[in-house]
Amino acid sequence: MHRNEDGSEGFVMVFTEEAATSVVTALRERRIQHIDMSVLLTLLAHVNWRSGRVNMTQKAVAQAMGIEQTRCSTSVRRLQRQRFIVRTCDQHSGQNFFLINPQFASVGSPQRRGHLYQQFLDAFPAQQPE
């Protein structure tokens, strides 16, 4: 934990019991693969404790893991389909970044965590009615 200048503490909460169950279930049901879990752990290791963002490109993730970028991209797609992560863009700077499902990692005060959760949900395209 880090203490901010204003006296509040910054932290990253990682991997709730609910998240662990959802990952194990997704692995068991083969909706994700073990390499996908490695990508998720790499992203978790790079969460910015102040913003909750992961400011890495897929290429940087692949390099950090020592895998081909195409394998990383495939894993990212599977993780996004399961709503474990999302890749989005900052409206002000235009910079792309990853957000991790708040069940897995969340930062800051309850208000900040709520904002990140809403940002995570908003990053997914609206579902079309069937």
Buried (B, 14 or more C-beta within 10 A) or exposed (E): EEEEEEEEEBEBEBBBEEBEEBBEEBBEEEBBBEBBBBBBEBBBEBBEBEBBBBBBBBEBBBEBBEBEBEBBBBBBEBBBEBEBBBBBEEEEEEEBBBBBBBBBBBBBEEEBBEEBBEBBEEBEEEEEEE
